[in-house]
Amino acid sequence: MKKGIVDRFEGDWVIIEIDGKTYNIEKSKVHPHVKVDDVVILMDEQWRTDEAETRARSKQIKQLMDSVWDD
C-alpha cells in the first residue's frame, strides 16, 4: 500500500511526498477532504486521508515543537 504526506496544492495538482520524493498527483485522484499535512494512502486508485496516522503525526510534531520551545 502506498502512503505519503500532502505537501501542497498547486492548481490541478496535489503534491504528495512519498518515501522522501515529491510527486504531482492529479487532484481528481485525491479525495476532496484531503488537506495539507495529511498522511494519505492510496486506496481503490484514490488518495485518502489516513485519519489515525494523521492524528499521530500531528501529535508527534506538536510534542517536538513543545520540546524546542520549552524553557
PDB file of N, CA, C, O and CB in Angstrom:
ATOM      1  N   MET A   1       0.847  -1.179   0.000  1.00  0.00           N
ATOM      2  CA  MET A   1       0.000   0.000   0.000  1.00  0.00           C
ATOM      3  C   MET A   1       0.892   1.242   0.000  1.00  0.00           C
ATOM      4  O   MET A   1       1.813   1.353   0.809  1.00  0.00           O
ATOM      5  CB  MET A   1      -0.964  -0.002   1.226  1.00  0.00           C
ATOM      6  N   LYS A   2       0.615   2.165  -0.905  1.00  0.00           N
ATOM      7  CA  LYS A   2       1.377   3.412  -0.961  1.00  0.00           C
ATOM      8  C   LYS A   2       0.874   4.369   0.105  1.00  0.00           C
ATOM      9  O   LYS A   2      -0.326   4.470   0.361  1.00  0.00           O
ATOM     10  CB  LYS A   2       1.276   4.061  -2.361  1.00  0.00           C
ATOM     11  N   LYS A   3       1.828   5.077   0.726  1.00  0.00           N
ATOM     12  CA  LYS A   3       1.494   6.047   1.764  1.00  0.00           C
ATOM     13  C   LYS A   3       2.350   7.284   1.535  1.00  0.00           C
ATOM     14  O   LYS A   3       3.509   7.174   1.136  1.00  0.00           O
ATOM     15  CB  LYS A   3       1.719   5.457   3.202  1.00  0.00           C
ATOM     16  N   GLY A   4       1.783   8.462   1.785  1.00  0.00           N
ATOM     17  CA  GLY A   4       2.518   9.699   1.609  1.00  0.00           C
ATOM     18  C   GLY A   4       1.979  10.798   2.502  1.00  0.00           C
ATOM     19  O   GLY A   4       1.071  10.587   3.305  1.00  0.00           O
ATOM     20  N   ILE A   5       2.563  11.981   2.343  1.00  0.00           N
ATOM     21  CA  ILE A   5       2.153  13.157   3.108  1.00  0.00           C
ATOM     22  C   ILE A   5       1.887  14.280   2.111  1.00  0.00           C
ATOM     23  O   ILE A   5       2.707  14.547   1.233  1.00  0.00           O
ATOM     24  CB  ILE A   5       3.247  13.576   4.169  1.00  0.00           C
ATOM     25  N   VAL A   6       0.737  14.933   2.253  1.00  0.00           N
ATOM     26  CA  VAL A   6       0.384  16.022   1.346  1.00  0.00           C
ATOM     27  C   VAL A   6       1.238  17.244   1.680  1.00  0.00           C
ATOM     28  O   VAL A   6       1.199  17.763   2.796  1.00  0.00           O
ATOM     29  CB  VAL A   6      -1.136  16.362   1.444  1.00  0.00           C
ATOM     30  N   ASP A   7       2.001  17.687   0.700  1.00  0.00           N
ATOM     31  CA  ASP A   7       2.871  18.848   0.866  1.00  0.00           C
ATOM     32  C   ASP A   7       2.133  20.144   0.545  1.00  0.00           C
ATOM     33  O   ASP A   7       2.191  21.112   1.304  1.00  0.00           O
ATOM     34  CB  ASP A   7       4.108  18.715  -0.023  1.00  0.00           C
ATOM     35  N   ARG A   8       1.428  20.148  -0.607  1.00  0.00           N
ATOM     36  CA  ARG A   8       0.737  21.379  -1.010  1.00  0.00           C
ATOM     37  C   ARG A   8      -0.181  21.084  -2.192  1.00  0.00           C
ATOM     38  O   ARG A   8      -0.159  20.002  -2.779  1.00  0.00           O
ATOM     39  CB  ARG A   8       1.758  22.499  -1.377  1.00  0.00           C
ATOM     40  N   PHE A   9      -0.985  22.089  -2.514  1.00  0.00           N
ATOM     41  CA  PHE A   9      -1.845  22.050  -3.687  1.00  0.00           C
ATOM     42  C   PHE A   9      -1.343  23.100  -4.666  1.00  0.00           C
ATOM     43  O   PHE A   9      -1.016  24.216  -4.262  1.00  0.00           O
ATOM     44  CB  PHE A   9      -3.345  22.293  -3.310  1.00  0.00           C
ATOM     45  N   GLU A  10      -1.280  22.757  -5.939  1.00  0.00           N
ATOM     46  CA  GLU A  10      -0.868  23.690  -6.983  1.00  0.00           C
ATOM     47  C   GLU A  10      -1.800  23.513  -8.170  1.00  0.00           C
ATOM     48  O   GLU A  10      -1.646  22.578  -8.955  1.00  0.00           O
ATOM     49  CB  GLU A  10       0.623  23.464  -7.399  1.00  0.00           C
ATOM     50  N   GLY A  11      -2.761  24.407  -8.297  1.00  0.00           N
ATOM     51  CA  GLY A  11      -3.707  24.313  -9.411  1.00  0.00           C
ATOM     52  C   GLY A  11      -4.450  22.997  -9.398  1.00  0.00           C
ATOM     53  O   GLY A  11      -5.142  22.672  -8.433  1.00  0.00           O
ATOM     54  N   ASP A  12      -4.305  22.236 -10.477  1.00  0.00           N
ATOM     55  CA  ASP A  12      -4.995  20.949 -10.597  1.00  0.00           C
ATOM     56  C   ASP A  12      -4.175  19.789 -10.043  1.00  0.00           C
ATOM     57  O   ASP A  12      -4.496  18.627 -10.291  1.00  0.00           O
ATOM     58  CB  ASP A  12      -5.333  20.679 -12.046  1.00  0.00           C
ATOM     59  N   TRP A  13      -3.124  20.098  -9.299  1.00  0.00           N
ATOM     60  CA  TRP A  13      -2.217  19.079  -8.785  1.00  0.00           C
ATOM     61  C   TRP A  13      -2.164  19.092  -7.266  1.00  0.00           C
ATOM     62  O   TRP A  13      -2.315  20.135  -6.630  1.00  0.00           O
ATOM     63  CB  TRP A  13      -0.824  19.279  -9.354  1.00  0.00           C
ATOM     64  N   VAL A  14      -1.948  17.920  -6.702  1.00  0.00           N
ATOM     65  CA  VAL A  14      -1.663  17.775  -5.280  1.00  0.00           C
ATOM     66  C   VAL A  14      -0.241  17.223  -5.205  1.00  0.00           C
ATOM     67  O   VAL A  14       0.066  16.200  -5.815  1.00  0.00           O
ATOM     68  CB  VAL A  14      -2.720  16.826  -4.541  1.00  0.00           C
ATOM     69  N   ILE A  15       0.615  17.901  -4.460  1.00  0.00           N
ATOM     70  CA  ILE A  15       1.998  17.474  -4.330  1.00  0.00           C
ATOM     71  C   ILE A  15       2.080  16.590  -3.088  1.00  0.00           C
ATOM     72  O   ILE A  15       1.826  17.039  -1.970  1.00  0.00           O
ATOM     73  CB  ILE A  15       2.980  18.704  -4.235  1.00  0.00           C
ATOM     74  N   ILE A  16       2.438  15.333  -3.305  1.00  0.00           N
ATOM     75  CA  ILE A  16       2.498  14.350  -2.215  1.00  0.00           C
ATOM     76  C   ILE A  16       3.922  13.836  -2.098  1.00  0.00           C
ATOM     77  O   ILE A  16       4.537  13.438  -3.087  1.00  0.00           O
ATOM     78  CB  ILE A  16       1.502  13.170  -2.456  1.00  0.00           C
ATOM     79  N   GLU A  17       4.439  13.850  -0.867  1.00  0.00           N
ATOM     80  CA  GLU A  17       5.765  13.292  -0.607  1.00  0.00           C
ATOM     81  C   GLU A  17       5.603  11.816  -0.273  1.00  0.00           C
ATOM     82  O   GLU A  17       4.868  11.438   0.639  1.00  0.00           O
ATOM     83  CB  GLU A  17       6.489  14.055   0.553  1.00  0.00           C
ATOM     84  N   ILE A  18       6.316  10.990  -1.044  1.00  0.00           N
ATOM     85  CA  ILE A  18       6.284   9.543  -0.847  1.00  0.00           C
ATOM     86  C   ILE A  18       7.727   9.069  -0.765  1.00  0.00           C
ATOM     87  O   ILE A  18       8.489   9.227  -1.719  1.00  0.00           O
ATOM     88  CB  ILE A  18       5.500   8.810  -2.005  1.00  0.00           C
ATOM     89  N   ASP A  19       8.101   8.495   0.357  1.00  0.00           N
ATOM     90  CA  ASP A  19       9.463   7.979   0.549  1.00  0.00           C
ATOM     91  C   ASP A  19      10.532   9.029   0.241  1.00  0.00           C
ATOM     92  O   ASP A  19      11.545   8.726  -0.389  1.00  0.00           O
ATOM     93  CB  ASP A  19       9.684   6.755  -0.329  1.00  0.00           C
ATOM     94  N   GLY A  20      10.300  10.257   0.687  1.00  0.00           N
ATOM     95  CA  GLY A  20      11.298  11.312   0.541  1.00  0.00           C
ATOM     96  C   GLY A  20      11.308  12.017  -0.806  1.00  0.00           C
ATOM     97  O   GLY A  20      12.090  12.947  -1.004  1.00  0.00           O
ATOM     98  N   LYS A  21      10.465  11.602  -1.729  1.00  0.00           N
ATOM     99  CA  LYS A  21      10.384  12.248  -3.041  1.00  0.00           C
ATOM    100  C   LYS A  21       8.993  12.839  -3.216  1.00  0.00           C
ATOM    101  O   LYS A  21       8.015  12.299  -2.698  1.00  0.00           O
ATOM    102  CB  LYS A  21      10.704  11.240  -4.187  1.00  0.00           C
ATOM    103  N   THR A  22       8.902  13.953  -3.950  1.00  0.00           N
ATOM    104  CA  THR A  22       7.591  14.553  -4.180  1.00  0.00           C
ATOM    105  C   THR A  22       7.070  14.180  -5.560  1.00  0.00           C
ATOM    106  O   THR A  22       7.823  14.078  -6.528  1.00  0.00           O
ATOM    107  CB  THR A  22       7.660  16.079  -4.031  1.00  0.00           C
ATOM    108  N   TYR A  23       5.761  13.982  -5.617  1.00  0.00           N
ATOM    109  CA  TYR A  23       5.084  13.590  -6.851  1.00  0.00           C
ATOM    110  C   TYR A  23       3.888  14.500  -7.081  1.00  0.00           C
ATOM    111  O   TYR A  23       3.182  14.864  -6.141  1.00  0.00           O
ATOM    112  CB  TYR A  23       4.639  12.107  -6.796  1.00  0.00           C
ATOM    113  N   ASN A  24       3.668  14.861  -8.331  1.00  0.00           N
ATOM    114  CA  ASN A  24       2.491  15.633  -8.715  1.00  0.00           C
ATOM    115  C   ASN A  24       1.371  14.647  -9.031  1.00  0.00           C
ATOM    116  O   ASN A  24       1.476  13.851  -9.964  1.00  0.00           O
ATOM    117  CB  ASN A  24       2.791  16.571  -9.943  1.00  0.00           C
ATOM    118  N   ILE A  25       0.302  14.708  -8.247  1.00  0.00           N
ATOM    119  CA  ILE A  25      -0.834  13.809  -8.418  1.00  0.00           C
ATOM    120  C   ILE A  25      -2.028  14.648  -8.862  1.00  0.00           C
ATOM    121  O   ILE A  25      -2.295  15.705  -8.290  1.00  0.00           O
ATOM    122  CB  ILE A  25      -1.149  13.019  -7.093  1.00  0.00           C
ATOM    123  N   GLU A  26      -2.737  14.182  -9.869  1.00  0.00           N
ATOM    124  CA  GLU A  26      -3.917  14.905 -10.326  1.00  0.00           C
ATOM    125  C   GLU A  26      -4.930  15.020  -9.186  1.00  0.00           C
ATOM    126  O   GLU A  26      -5.190  14.055  -8.467  1.00  0.00           O
ATOM    127  CB  GLU A  26      -4.551  14.200 -11.550  1.00  0.00           C
ATOM    128  N   LYS A  27      -5.499  16.232  -9.035  1.00  0.00           N
ATOM    129  CA  LYS A  27      -6.477  16.472  -7.972  1.00  0.00           C
ATOM    130  C   LYS A  27      -7.647  15.488  -8.050  1.00  0.00           C
ATOM    131  O   LYS A  27      -8.220  15.122  -7.024  1.00  0.00           O
ATOM    132  CB  LYS A  27      -6.998  17.910  -8.050  1.00  0.00           C
ATOM    133  N   SER A  28      -7.994  15.070  -9.242  1.00  0.00           N
ATOM    134  CA  SER A  28      -9.125  14.151  -9.416  1.00  0.00           C
ATOM    135  C   SER A  28      -8.862  12.788  -8.781  1.00  0.00           C
ATOM    136  O   SER A  28      -9.796  12.018  -8.559  1.00  0.00           O
ATOM    137  CB  SER A  28      -9.431  13.975 -10.897  1.00  0.00           C
ATOM    138  N   LYS A  29      -7.593  12.484  -8.485  1.00  0.00           N
ATOM    139  CA  LYS A  29      -7.238  11.206  -7.872  1.00  0.00           C
ATOM    140  C   LYS A  29      -7.076  11.310  -6.359  1.00  0.00           C
ATOM    141  O   LYS A  29      -6.631  10.367  -5.704  1.00  0.00           O
ATOM    142  CB  LYS A  29      -5.959  10.681  -8.485  1.00  0.00           C
ATOM    143  N   VAL A  30      -7.447  12.477  -5.808  1.00  0.00           N
ATOM    144  CA  VAL A  30      -7.312  12.729  -4.368  1.00  0.00           C
ATOM    145  C   VAL A  30      -8.694  13.050  -3.812  1.00  0.00           C
ATOM    146  O   VAL A  30      -9.422  13.870  -4.371  1.00  0.00           O
ATOM    147  CB  VAL A  30      -6.301  13.902  -4.079  1.00  0.00           C
ATOM    148  N   HIS A  31      -9.048  12.400  -2.709  1.00  0.00           N
ATOM    149  CA  HIS A  31     -10.347  12.639  -2.078  1.00  0.00           C
ATOM    150  C   HIS A  31     -10.489  14.126  -1.748  1.00  0.00           C
ATOM    151  O   HIS A  31      -9.520  14.744  -1.307  1.00  0.00           O
ATOM    152  CB  HIS A  31     -10.508  11.773  -0.791  1.00  0.00           C
ATOM    153  N   PRO A  32     -11.666  14.713  -1.948  1.00  0.00           N
ATOM    154  CA  PRO A  32     -11.837  16.159  -1.754  1.00  0.00           C
ATOM    155  C   PRO A  32     -11.616  16.655  -0.322  1.00  0.00           C
ATOM    156  O   PRO A  32     -11.403  17.852  -0.126  1.00  0.00           O
ATOM    157  CB  PRO A  32     -13.202  16.544  -2.182  1.00  0.00           C
ATOM    158  N   HIS A  33     -11.660  15.783   0.672  1.00  0.00           N
ATOM    159  CA  HIS A  33     -11.474  16.212   2.065  1.00  0.00           C
ATOM    160  C   HIS A  33     -10.015  16.212   2.511  1.00  0.00           C
ATOM    161  O   HIS A  33      -9.715  16.607   3.638  1.00  0.00           O
ATOM    162  CB  HIS A  33     -12.270  15.320   2.980  1.00  0.00           C
ATOM    163  N   VAL A  34      -9.110  15.775   1.648  1.00  0.00           N
ATOM    164  CA  VAL A  34      -7.685  15.738   1.982  1.00  0.00           C
ATOM    165  C   VAL A  34      -7.157  17.166   2.127  1.00  0.00           C
ATOM    166  O   VAL A  34      -7.507  18.049   1.344  1.00  0.00           O
ATOM    167  CB  VAL A  34      -6.880  14.962   0.894  1.00  0.00           C
ATOM    168  N   LYS A  35      -6.302  17.384   3.151  1.00  0.00           N
ATOM    169  CA  LYS A  35      -5.722  18.706   3.430  1.00  0.00           C
ATOM    170  C   LYS A  35      -4.196  18.610   3.459  1.00  0.00           C
ATOM    171  O   LYS A  35      -3.623  17.523   3.543  1.00  0.00           O
ATOM    172  CB  LYS A  35      -6.256  19.271   4.781  1.00  0.00           C
ATOM    173  N   VAL A  36      -3.562  19.772   3.388  1.00  0.00           N
ATOM    174  CA  VAL A  36      -2.106  19.844   3.517  1.00  0.00           C
ATOM    175  C   VAL A  36      -1.702  19.227   4.849  1.00  0.00           C
ATOM    176  O   VAL A  36      -2.381  19.427   5.857  1.00  0.00           O
ATOM    177  CB  VAL A  36      -1.601  21.319   3.410  1.00  0.00           C
ATOM    178  N   ASP A  37      -0.614  18.485   4.863  1.00  0.00           N
ATOM    179  CA  ASP A  37      -0.040  17.790   6.019  1.00  0.00           C
ATOM    180  C   ASP A  37      -0.757  16.496   6.388  1.00  0.00           C
ATOM    181  O   ASP A  37      -0.342  15.821   7.330  1.00  0.00           O
ATOM    182  CB  ASP A  37      -0.050  18.702   7.200  1.00  0.00           C
ATOM    183  N   ASP A  38      -1.816  16.130   5.676  1.00  0.00           N
ATOM    184  CA  ASP A  38      -2.475  14.851   5.938  1.00  0.00           C
ATOM    185  C   ASP A  38      -1.563  13.701   5.503  1.00  0.00           C
ATOM    186  O   ASP A  38      -0.853  13.793   4.502  1.00  0.00           O
ATOM    187  CB  ASP A  38      -3.842  14.775   5.202  1.00  0.00           C
ATOM    188  N   VAL A  39      -1.603  12.627   6.273  1.00  0.00           N
ATOM    189  CA  VAL A  39      -0.997  11.372   5.833  1.00  0.00           C
ATOM    190  C   VAL A  39      -2.064  10.714   4.959  1.00  0.00           C
ATOM    191  O   VAL A  39      -3.212  10.562   5.374  1.00  0.00           O
ATOM    192  CB  VAL A  39      -0.548  10.432   7.068  1.00  0.00           C
ATOM    193  N   VAL A  40      -1.673  10.326   3.746  1.00  0.00           N
ATOM    194  CA  VAL A  40      -2.640   9.755   2.818  1.00  0.00           C
ATOM    195  C   VAL A  40      -2.187   8.364   2.365  1.00  0.00           C
ATOM    196  O   VAL A  40      -0.998   8.048   2.324  1.00  0.00           O
ATOM    197  CB  VAL A  40      -2.832  10.683   1.601  1.00  0.00           C
ATOM    198  N   ILE A  41      -3.186   7.555   2.029  1.00  0.00           N
ATOM    199  CA  ILE A  41      -2.914   6.228   1.497  1.00  0.00           C
ATOM    200  C   ILE A  41      -3.691   6.073   0.188  1.00  0.00           C
ATOM    201  O   ILE A  41      -4.765   6.650   0.015  1.00  0.00           O
ATOM    202  CB  ILE A  41      -3.303   5.109   2.528  1.00  0.00           C
ATOM    203  N   LEU A  42      -3.133   5.294  -0.714  1.00  0.00           N
ATOM    204  CA  LEU A  42      -3.785   5.039  -1.999  1.00  0.00           C
ATOM    205  C   LEU A  42      -4.684   3.824  -1.850  1.00  0.00           C
ATOM    206  O   LEU A  42      -4.220   2.704  -1.641  1.00  0.00           O
ATOM    207  CB  LEU A  42      -2.737   4.821  -3.138  1.00  0.00           C
ATOM    208  N   MET A  43      -5.995   4.076  -1.964  1.00  0.00           N
ATOM    209  CA  MET A  43      -6.997   3.009  -1.846  1.00  0.00           C
ATOM    210  C   MET A  43      -7.934   3.096  -3.035  1.00  0.00           C
ATOM    211  O   MET A  43      -8.506   4.153  -3.303  1.00  0.00           O
ATOM    212  CB  MET A  43      -7.793   3.115  -0.502  1.00  0.00           C
ATOM    213  N   ASP A  44      -8.093   2.004  -3.743  1.00  0.00           N
ATOM    214  CA  ASP A  44      -9.007   1.968  -4.894  1.00  0.00           C
ATOM    215  C   ASP A  44      -8.721   3.108  -5.868  1.00  0.00           C
ATOM    216  O   ASP A  44      -9.641   3.760  -6.361  1.00  0.00           O
ATOM    217  CB  ASP A  44     -10.467   2.040  -4.421  1.00  0.00           C
ATOM    218  N   GLU A  45      -7.439   3.342  -6.138  1.00  0.00           N
ATOM    219  CA  GLU A  45      -6.974   4.343  -7.100  1.00  0.00           C
ATOM    220  C   GLU A  45      -7.291   5.782  -6.690  1.00  0.00           C
ATOM    221  O   GLU A  45      -7.293   6.680  -7.533  1.00  0.00           O
ATOM    222  CB  GLU A  45      -7.584   4.066  -8.444  1.00  0.00           C
ATOM    223  N   GLN A  46      -7.560   6.006  -5.399  1.00  0.00           N
ATOM    224  CA  GLN A  46      -7.782   7.363  -4.903  1.00  0.00           C
ATOM    225  C   GLN A  46      -7.010   7.547  -3.608  1.00  0.00           C
ATOM    226  O   GLN A  46      -6.998   6.670  -2.745  1.00  0.00           O
ATOM    227  CB  GLN A  46      -9.295   7.645  -4.687  1.00  0.00           C
ATOM    228  N   TRP A  47      -6.359   8.713  -3.486  1.00  0.00           N
ATOM    229  CA  TRP A  47      -5.623   9.040  -2.272  1.00  0.00           C
ATOM    230  C   TRP A  47      -6.605   9.525  -1.220  1.00  0.00           C
ATOM    231  O   TRP A  47      -7.381  10.448  -1.465  1.00  0.00           O
ATOM    232  CB  TRP A  47      -4.532  10.110  -2.547  1.00  0.00           C
ATOM    233  N   ARG A  48      -6.570   8.901  -0.045  1.00  0.00           N
ATOM    234  CA  ARG A  48      -7.485   9.236   1.060  1.00  0.00           C
ATOM    235  C   ARG A  48      -6.690   9.465   2.340  1.00  0.00           C
ATOM    236  O   ARG A  48      -5.607   8.910   2.525  1.00  0.00           O
ATOM    237  CB  ARG A  48      -8.537   8.109   1.273  1.00  0.00           C
ATOM    238  N   THR A  49      -7.244  10.286   3.208  1.00  0.00           N
ATOM    239  CA  THR A  49      -6.590  10.572   4.482  1.00  0.00           C
ATOM    240  C   THR A  49      -6.603   9.331   5.365  1.00  0.00           C
ATOM    241  O   THR A  49      -7.625   8.660   5.507  1.00  0.00           O
ATOM    242  CB  THR A  49      -7.281  11.750   5.200  1.00  0.00           C
ATOM    243  N   ASP A  50      -5.444   9.039   5.956  1.00  0.00           N
ATOM    244  CA  ASP A  50      -5.342   8.018   6.992  1.00  0.00           C
ATOM    245  C   ASP A  50      -5.497   8.781   8.303  1.00  0.00           C
ATOM    246  O   ASP A  50      -4.539   9.350   8.825  1.00  0.00           O
ATOM    247  CB  ASP A  50      -3.959   7.198   6.919  1.00  0.00           C
ATOM    248  N   GLU A  51      -6.715   8.783   8.818  1.00  0.00           N
ATOM    249  CA  GLU A  51      -7.053   9.611   9.993  1.00  0.00           C
ATOM    250  C   GLU A  51      -6.157   9.315  11.186  1.00  0.00           C
ATOM    251  O   GLU A  51      -5.656  10.239  11.827  1.00  0.00           O
ATOM    252  CB  GLU A  51      -8.509   9.393  10.389  1.00  0.00           C
ATOM    253  N   ALA A  52      -5.951   8.035  11.492  1.00  0.00           N
ATOM    254  CA  ALA A  52      -5.156   7.664  12.669  1.00  0.00           C
ATOM    255  C   ALA A  52      -3.704   8.112  12.509  1.00  0.00           C
ATOM    256  O   ALA A  52      -3.121   8.656  13.447  1.00  0.00           O
ATOM    257  CB  ALA A  52      -5.218   6.142  12.903  1.00  0.00           C
ATOM    258  N   GLU A  53      -3.119   7.890  11.342  1.00  0.00           N
ATOM    259  CA  GLU A  53      -1.724   8.296  11.101  1.00  0.00           C
ATOM    260  C   GLU A  53      -1.584   9.815  11.111  1.00  0.00           C
ATOM    261  O   GLU A  53      -0.590  10.344  11.609  1.00  0.00           O
ATOM    262  CB  GLU A  53      -1.224   7.733   9.757  1.00  0.00           C
ATOM    263  N   THR A  54      -2.573  10.514  10.566  1.00  0.00           N
ATOM    264  CA  THR A  54      -2.533  11.979  10.551  1.00  0.00           C
ATOM    265  C   THR A  54      -2.578  12.524  11.977  1.00  0.00           C
ATOM    266  O   THR A  54      -1.829  13.440  12.315  1.00  0.00           O
ATOM    267  CB  THR A  54      -3.708  12.549   9.719  1.00  0.00           C
ATOM    268  N   ARG A  55      -3.457  11.961  12.819  1.00  0.00           N
ATOM    269  CA  ARG A  55      -3.533  12.404  14.227  1.00  0.00           C
ATOM    270  C   ARG A  55      -2.219  12.116  14.947  1.00  0.00           C
ATOM    271  O   ARG A  55      -1.712  12.968  15.677  1.00  0.00           O
ATOM    272  CB  ARG A  55      -4.708  11.701  14.964  1.00  0.00           C
ATOM    273  N   ALA A  56      -1.665  10.923  14.745  1.00  0.00           N
ATOM    274  CA  ALA A  56      -0.413  10.550  15.409  1.00  0.00           C
ATOM    275  C   ALA A  56       0.730  11.457  14.964  1.00  0.00           C
ATOM    276  O   ALA A  56       1.551  11.868  15.784  1.00  0.00           O
ATOM    277  CB  ALA A  56      -0.066   9.081  15.116  1.00  0.00           C
ATOM    278  N   ARG A  57       0.786  11.770  13.675  1.00  0.00           N
ATOM    279  CA  ARG A  57       1.843  12.649  13.154  1.00  0.00           C
ATOM    280  C   ARG A  57       1.695  14.059  13.716  1.00  0.00           C
ATOM    281  O   ARG A  57       2.687  14.678  14.102  1.00  0.00           O
ATOM    282  CB  ARG A  57       1.806  12.687  11.609  1.00  0.00           C
ATOM    283  N   SER A  58       0.469  14.570  13.767  1.00  0.00           N
ATOM    284  CA  SER A  58       0.231  15.902  14.328  1.00  0.00           C
ATOM    285  C   SER A  58       0.644  15.962  15.795  1.00  0.00           C
ATOM    286  O   SER A  58       1.246  16.940  16.238  1.00  0.00           O
ATOM    287  CB  SER A  58      -1.248  16.289  14.182  1.00  0.00           C
ATOM    288  N   LYS A  59       0.319  14.918  16.542  1.00  0.00           N
ATOM    289  CA  LYS A  59       0.682  14.860  17.957  1.00  0.00           C
ATOM    290  C   LYS A  59       2.206  14.842  18.120  1.00  0.00           C
ATOM    291  O   LYS A  59       2.753  15.533  18.980  1.00  0.00           O
ATOM    292  CB  LYS A  59       0.056  13.614  18.625  1.00  0.00           C
ATOM    293  N   GLN A  60       2.883  14.048  17.290  1.00  0.00           N
ATOM    294  CA  GLN A  60       4.343  13.967  17.357  1.00  0.00           C
ATOM    295  C   GLN A  60       4.982  15.316  17.024  1.00  0.00           C
ATOM    296  O   GLN A  60       5.923  15.741  17.694  1.00  0.00           O
ATOM    297  CB  GLN A  60       4.863  12.882  16.396  1.00  0.00           C
ATOM    298  N   ILE A  61       4.476  15.982  15.997  1.00  0.00           N
ATOM    299  CA  ILE A  61       5.015  17.300  15.626  1.00  0.00           C
ATOM    300  C   ILE A  61       4.796  18.299  16.752  1.00  0.00           C
ATOM    301  O   ILE A  61       5.687  19.089  17.061  1.00  0.00           O
ATOM    302  CB  ILE A  61       4.361  17.815  14.325  1.00  0.00           C
ATOM    303  N   LYS A  62       3.610  18.271  17.371  1.00  0.00           N
ATOM    304  CA  LYS A  62       3.326  19.188  18.482  1.00  0.00           C
ATOM    305  C   LYS A  62       4.286  18.938  19.638  1.00  0.00           C
ATOM    306  O   LYS A  62       4.793  19.886  20.239  1.00  0.00           O
ATOM    307  CB  LYS A  62       1.866  19.030  18.959  1.00  0.00           C
ATOM    308  N   GLN A  63       4.540  17.670  19.954  1.00  0.00           N
ATOM    309  CA  GLN A  63       5.465  17.345  21.040  1.00  0.00           C
ATOM    310  C   GLN A  63       6.868  17.839  20.711  1.00  0.00           C
ATOM    311  O   GLN A  63       7.550  18.370  21.587  1.00  0.00           O
ATOM    312  CB  GLN A  63       5.482  15.829  21.303  1.00  0.00           C
ATOM    313  N   LEU A  64       7.308  17.676  19.480  1.00  0.00           N
ATOM    314  CA  LEU A  64       8.626  18.160  19.079  1.00  0.00           C
ATOM    315  C   LEU A  64       8.711  19.680  19.191  1.00  0.00           C
ATOM    316  O   LEU A  64       9.698  20.221  19.689  1.00  0.00           O
ATOM    317  CB  LEU A  64       8.941  17.719  17.647  1.00  0.00           C
ATOM    318  N   MET A  65       7.676  20.352  18.726  1.00  0.00           N
ATOM    319  CA  MET A  65       7.662  21.821  18.811  1.00  0.00           C
ATOM    320  C   MET A  65       7.656  22.279  20.269  1.00  0.00           C
ATOM    321  O   MET A  65       8.362  23.223  20.626  1.00  0.00           O
ATOM    322  CB  MET A  65       6.433  22.396  18.070  1.00  0.00           C
ATOM    323  N   ASP A  66       6.869  21.621  21.106  1.00  0.00           N
ATOM    324  CA  ASP A  66       6.823  21.970  22.523  1.00  0.00           C
ATOM    325  C   ASP A  66       8.209  21.786  23.162  1.00  0.00           C
ATOM    326  O   ASP A  66       8.621  22.602  23.987  1.00  0.00           O
ATOM    327  CB  ASP A  66       5.765  21.104  23.260  1.00  0.00           C
ATOM    328  N   SER A  67       8.920  20.733  22.789  1.00  0.00           N
ATOM    329  CA  SER A  67      10.234  20.489  23.384  1.00  0.00           C
ATOM    330  C   SER A  67      11.257  21.515  22.890  1.00  0.00           C
ATOM    331  O   SER A  67      12.180  21.867  23.624  1.00  0.00           O
ATOM    332  CB  SER A  67      10.713  19.062  23.058  1.00  0.00           C
ATOM    333  N   VAL A  68      11.104  21.990  21.671  1.00  0.00           N
ATOM    334  CA  VAL A  68      12.015  23.011  21.147  1.00  0.00           C
ATOM    335  C   VAL A  68      11.799  24.337  21.861  1.00  0.00           C
ATOM    336  O   VAL A  68      12.758  25.045  22.168  1.00  0.00           O
ATOM    337  CB  VAL A  68      11.819  23.187  19.630  1.00  0.00           C
ATOM    338  N   TRP A  69      10.548  24.671  22.124  1.00  0.00           N
ATOM    339  CA  TRP A  69      10.233  25.966  22.732  1.00  0.00           C
ATOM    340  C   TRP A  69      10.117  25.894  24.246  1.00  0.00           C
ATOM    341  O   TRP A  69       9.787  26.892  24.887  1.00  0.00           O
ATOM    342  CB  TRP A  69       8.949  26.503  22.159  1.00  0.00           C
ATOM    343  N   ASP A  70      10.386  24.718  24.833  1.00  0.00           N
ATOM    344  CA  ASP A  70      10.322  24.563  26.279  1.00  0.00           C
ATOM    345  C   ASP A  70      11.477  25.339  26.919  1.00  0.00           C
ATOM    346  O   ASP A  70      12.624  25.237  26.483  1.00  0.00           O
ATOM    347  CB  ASP A  70      10.371  23.059  26.680  1.00  0.00           C
ATOM    348  N   ASP A  71      11.157  26.110  27.955  1.00  0.00           N
ATOM    349  CA  ASP A  71      12.201  26.919  28.629  1.00  0.00           C
ATOM    350  C   ASP A  71      12.867  26.161  29.715  1.00  0.00           C
ATOM    351  O   ASP A  71      13.761  26.688  30.377  1.00  0.00           O
ATOM    352  CB  ASP A  71      11.625  28.187  29.199  1.00  0.00           C
TER     353      ASP A  71
END
